[in-house]
Amino acid sequence: MERFDTVVREIVVQAALSENLHCRGGPPVFIRVYGVFETINTLVIEMELSDGRDLFQGLSSNAFGYGGTVPEMQASKFVYSALLAISYMQSLSIAHRDIKLANLLTCSIPGVGMILKLGDFGMSNFAGEDGFLRGRCGTPGYVAPEILEAGPTMGYPNHVDVFSLGVVAYILLCGYEPFYGVSDRELVAANKAARFTFPEQDWEEITEEAKVRETKRVN
């Protein structure tokens, strides 16, 4: 069962996104909320029905037909969809803070093809007046180092979602995560250090453009 404050925050964030998309005609890259109502024992969120599956399910079942990976051209379309979502959230001072395979759902758009829609906003929040968010959250292996390095009162900017999307892109292209640990502690340490490689046997067919690293961190 989710914490009450998590559910409320999720409703508020998705309501803000849905309303802005409706009024401003933004990109259709979010699972939309159509309504919320409450019974004596239940809070019901009426949401858009996706016609696809999430990326974790897709890769695990080899739904894309490439041995648990995605062709580079399709991967670029997926990443572009997610970047549109992140850019739109940043314009509203929102950070998702839990972008991962299981929270990105495939959806077919007539005339466009298969894109991604972002869902599960339980860890999302609005940046404060200073432009920063606070609180450690996210899924180990995907979390931006800025979140892991932040102390109890330290903030971080809402561009942290871009790092998580980079992890998603890596997995789409090779089928495994860039950071590894035999325990949660080791995984978090590897994630925090953010050091990764492109093993030749798995990356030799991937273009150099897909492997470009950005070494400058923006604070």
C-alpha positions as CSV (number, residue, x, y, z in Angstrom):
1,M,0.0,0.0,0.0
2,E,1.3,3.4,-0.9
3,R,1.8,6.2,1.7
4,F,-1.0,8.7,1.6
5,D,1.3,11.6,0.9
6,T,2.8,9.7,-2.0
7,V,-0.7,9.2,-3.5
8,V,-1.6,12.9,-3.0
9,R,1.6,14.1,-4.6
10,E,1.1,11.8,-7.5
11,I,-2.4,13.1,-8.1
12,V,-1.3,16.7,-7.8
13,V,1.6,16.3,-10.2
14,Q,-0.4,14.3,-12.8
15,A,-3.3,16.7,-12.6
16,A,-1.0,19.6,-13.2
17,L,0.5,17.8,-16.2
18,S,-2.8,16.7,-17.6
19,E,-4.3,20.2,-17.3
20,N,-1.3,21.9,-18.9
21,L,-1.3,19.4,-21.7
22,H,-5.0,20.0,-22.3
23,C,-4.7,23.8,-22.2
24,R,-1.3,24.2,-24.0
25,G,-1.5,21.2,-26.4
26,G,1.8,19.7,-25.1
27,P,3.3,16.3,-26.3
28,P,1.2,13.2,-25.6
29,V,4.0,11.5,-23.6
30,F,2.3,11.1,-20.2
31,I,-0.2,8.6,-18.9
32,R,-3.0,11.1,-18.3
33,V,-5.4,11.4,-15.3
34,Y,-9.0,12.0,-16.2
35,G,-10.5,12.1,-12.7
36,V,-10.3,11.2,-9.0
37,F,-13.0,10.2,-6.7
38,E,-13.2,8.7,-3.2
39,T,-15.4,6.1,-1.6
40,I,-15.6,5.2,2.1
41,N,-12.6,2.9,1.8
42,T,-11.0,3.6,-1.5
43,L,-9.4,6.4,-3.5
44,V,-9.9,5.8,-7.2
45,I,-7.7,7.4,-9.9
46,E,-9.2,7.3,-13.4
47,M,-6.3,7.1,-15.8
48,E,-5.6,6.7,-19.5
49,L,-5.5,3.0,-20.6
50,S,-2.3,2.2,-22.4
51,D,-2.5,-0.2,-25.4
52,G,1.1,-1.5,-24.9
53,R,3.4,-2.7,-22.1
54,D,6.2,-1.2,-20.1
55,L,9.7,-1.4,-21.4
56,F,10.7,-3.9,-18.6
57,Q,8.0,-6.3,-19.7
58,G,8.9,-5.7,-23.4
59,L,12.6,-6.5,-22.9
60,S,12.0,-9.4,-20.5
61,S,9.6,-11.1,-22.9
62,N,11.8,-10.3,-26.0
63,A,8.7,-8.5,-27.4
64,F,10.9,-6.4,-29.6
65,G,12.4,-9.5,-31.2
66,Y,16.1,-8.6,-30.7
67,G,17.2,-10.8,-27.8
68,G,16.2,-8.5,-25.0
69,T,17.4,-5.3,-26.7
70,V,15.9,-2.7,-29.0
71,P,17.2,-1.7,-32.5
72,E,19.1,1.6,-32.3
73,M,16.6,3.5,-34.5
74,Q,13.6,2.5,-32.3
75,A,15.6,3.1,-29.2
76,S,16.3,6.7,-30.4
77,K,12.5,7.2,-30.9
78,F,11.8,5.9,-27.3
79,V,14.5,8.2,-25.9
80,Y,13.2,11.2,-27.8
81,S,9.7,10.6,-26.4
82,A,11.0,10.4,-22.9
83,L,13.1,13.6,-23.4
84,L,10.0,15.4,-24.5
85,A,8.4,14.3,-21.2
86,I,11.4,15.4,-19.2
87,S,11.6,18.8,-21.0
88,Y,7.9,19.4,-20.5
89,M,8.2,18.6,-16.7
90,Q,11.2,20.8,-16.4
91,S,9.2,23.7,-17.9
92,L,6.7,23.2,-15.0
93,S,9.5,22.8,-12.4
94,I,8.6,19.1,-11.9
95,A,11.0,16.2,-11.5
96,H,9.8,12.6,-11.9
97,R,12.7,11.1,-9.9
98,D,12.0,7.5,-10.7
99,I,12.4,7.1,-14.5
100,K,13.1,3.4,-15.2
101,L,12.1,0.7,-17.7
102,A,9.0,-0.2,-15.6
103,N,7.6,3.3,-15.6
104,L,7.9,3.9,-19.4
105,L,5.0,2.4,-21.4
106,T,4.9,1.8,-25.1
107,C,2.0,3.3,-27.0
108,S,1.1,3.2,-30.7
109,I,0.2,6.6,-32.3
110,P,-1.4,6.6,-35.8
111,G,1.0,8.1,-38.3
112,V,3.8,8.3,-35.8
113,G,4.5,4.7,-34.7
114,M,5.5,3.4,-31.3
115,I,6.4,6.0,-28.6
116,L,6.8,6.0,-24.9
117,K,4.5,7.4,-22.2
118,L,5.7,8.2,-18.7
119,G,3.8,6.9,-15.8
120,D,3.9,6.3,-12.0
121,F,4.5,9.8,-10.5
122,G,4.6,8.6,-6.8
123,M,8.2,9.9,-6.3
124,S,7.7,13.1,-8.4
125,N,7.5,16.6,-6.9
126,F,7.7,20.3,-7.7
127,A,11.0,22.1,-7.2
128,G,11.1,24.7,-4.4
129,E,11.3,28.4,-4.7
130,D,15.1,28.1,-5.0
131,G,14.7,25.7,-8.0
132,F,15.9,22.6,-6.1
133,L,14.3,19.4,-4.9
134,R,15.1,17.6,-1.7
135,G,14.9,14.0,-0.4
136,R,16.6,10.8,-1.5
137,C,14.4,8.7,-3.8
138,G,14.6,6.6,-6.9
139,T,15.6,3.1,-7.9
140,P,19.2,1.9,-7.3
141,G,21.0,1.7,-10.6
142,Y,19.0,4.6,-12.2
143,V,19.4,7.4,-9.6
144,A,21.3,10.5,-10.5
145,P,24.5,10.9,-8.5
146,E,23.3,14.4,-7.4
147,I,20.5,12.7,-5.4
148,L,22.8,10.2,-3.8
149,E,25.3,12.9,-2.9
150,A,22.8,15.3,-1.4
151,G,22.8,15.5,2.4
152,P,19.6,15.7,4.5
153,T,19.1,19.4,3.8
154,M,20.9,19.7,0.5
155,G,19.0,20.3,-2.8
156,Y,19.5,19.2,-6.3
157,P,18.1,20.5,-9.7
158,N,15.2,18.9,-11.6
159,H,17.5,17.8,-14.5
160,V,18.3,14.6,-12.5
161,D,15.8,12.7,-14.7
162,V,18.1,13.0,-17.6
163,F,20.7,10.7,-15.9
164,S,18.0,8.1,-15.3
165,L,17.0,8.2,-18.9
166,G,20.6,7.7,-19.9
167,V,20.5,4.4,-17.9
168,V,17.4,3.4,-19.8
169,A,19.0,4.1,-23.1
170,Y,22.0,2.0,-22.2
171,I,19.8,-0.9,-21.3
172,L,17.7,-0.6,-24.4
173,L,20.8,-0.9,-26.6
174,C,22.7,-3.7,-24.8
175,G,20.2,-5.5,-22.6
176,Y,21.8,-5.0,-19.2
177,E,22.4,-2.2,-16.7
178,P,25.5,0.0,-16.8
179,F,26.1,-0.3,-13.0
180,Y,26.5,-3.6,-11.1
181,G,26.9,-4.7,-7.5
182,V,26.5,-8.0,-5.7
183,S,24.7,-6.2,-2.9
184,D,22.5,-3.1,-2.8
185,R,25.4,-1.2,-1.1
186,E,27.7,-2.1,-4.0
187,L,25.1,-1.2,-6.6
188,V,24.5,2.2,-5.0
189,A,28.2,2.8,-4.8
190,A,28.7,2.0,-8.5
191,N,25.6,4.1,-9.4
192,K,27.0,7.0,-7.4
193,A,30.4,6.8,-9.0
194,A,28.7,6.7,-12.4
195,R,31.5,4.9,-14.2
196,F,30.5,2.6,-17.0
197,T,32.0,1.0,-20.1
198,F,30.9,-0.2,-23.5
199,P,32.1,-3.8,-23.8
200,E,33.1,-4.4,-27.4
201,Q,31.2,-7.7,-27.8
202,D,27.9,-6.0,-27.0
203,W,28.5,-2.5,-28.5
204,E,30.5,-3.1,-31.7
205,E,27.3,-2.7,-33.8
206,I,26.2,0.5,-32.0
207,T,27.1,3.8,-33.5
208,E,29.5,6.2,-31.9
209,E,26.7,8.9,-31.7
210,A,24.8,6.6,-29.3
211,K,27.9,6.2,-27.1
212,V,28.8,9.9,-26.7
213,R,29.5,10.7,-23.1
214,E,28.8,14.1,-21.4
215,T,31.5,14.5,-18.8
216,K,30.5,18.0,-17.6
217,R,28.1,18.0,-14.7
218,V,25.8,20.9,-14.4
219,N,25.2,22.0,-10.8
